[in-house]
Amino acid sequence: MNTADQLKLSAKGLLDLVLDATGHDLIYRECCSREPKLRSVPFESFCLEYVPAKLALGCVAWIACCAARRIEDKALQNIFFKEVMALFESPKSLENATRFSESLYASNADPEQAPVLGVLVHLFHKLGLEAMSRGQDSAEPNLGSGFCFMMEVSEALKNVFETQFEETYYANEDVAKGR
């Protein structure tokens, strides 16, 4: 199996991971405990915004993995993005495609800012939450507890992407031997 085939297989596995809703309820509940305003947002509405944000974060992580491995082939850099876009082929998926597109745009909106911040600020805005909060003892705004939690969740997702990407990348004998 060549590198492109292996990376495509990896992208499909990572896409399945992103779409797996197993942990979404745990993330929602923890975020609700840190952001009481989120309790007014039904779980289904949270997922409608969260999953496209995760897909955008996956695209960002994939590109970062390619950059770290000096993969300059655009086709390889876009494998995960193409897998995501395949989800939106039916007319019924227009709203989800729009949400994904907005999140992906947010990841690139400010070149001075880490892409994950743009995606999460956009997500919080869509959920009616504030990324910054004022502590009781401070007039200065700080990152909110819920936002920090979502940063941790996003970092964990990035780590999974990196690990699976590395495993796939180095599983290819030609790559491992420098060919």
Secondary structure, DSSP 8 states (H G I E B T S, - for coil): --HHHHHHHHHHHHHHHHH--TTHHHHHHHHHHH-GGGGGS-HHHHHHHHHHHHHHHHHHHHHHHHHHTT---HHHHTHHHHHHHHTT-SGGGHHHHHHHHHHHHHHHS-TTS-HHHHHHHHHHHHTT--SEEE-TT-SSEEE-HHHHHHHHHHHHHHHHHHHHHHHHHHHSHHHHTT-
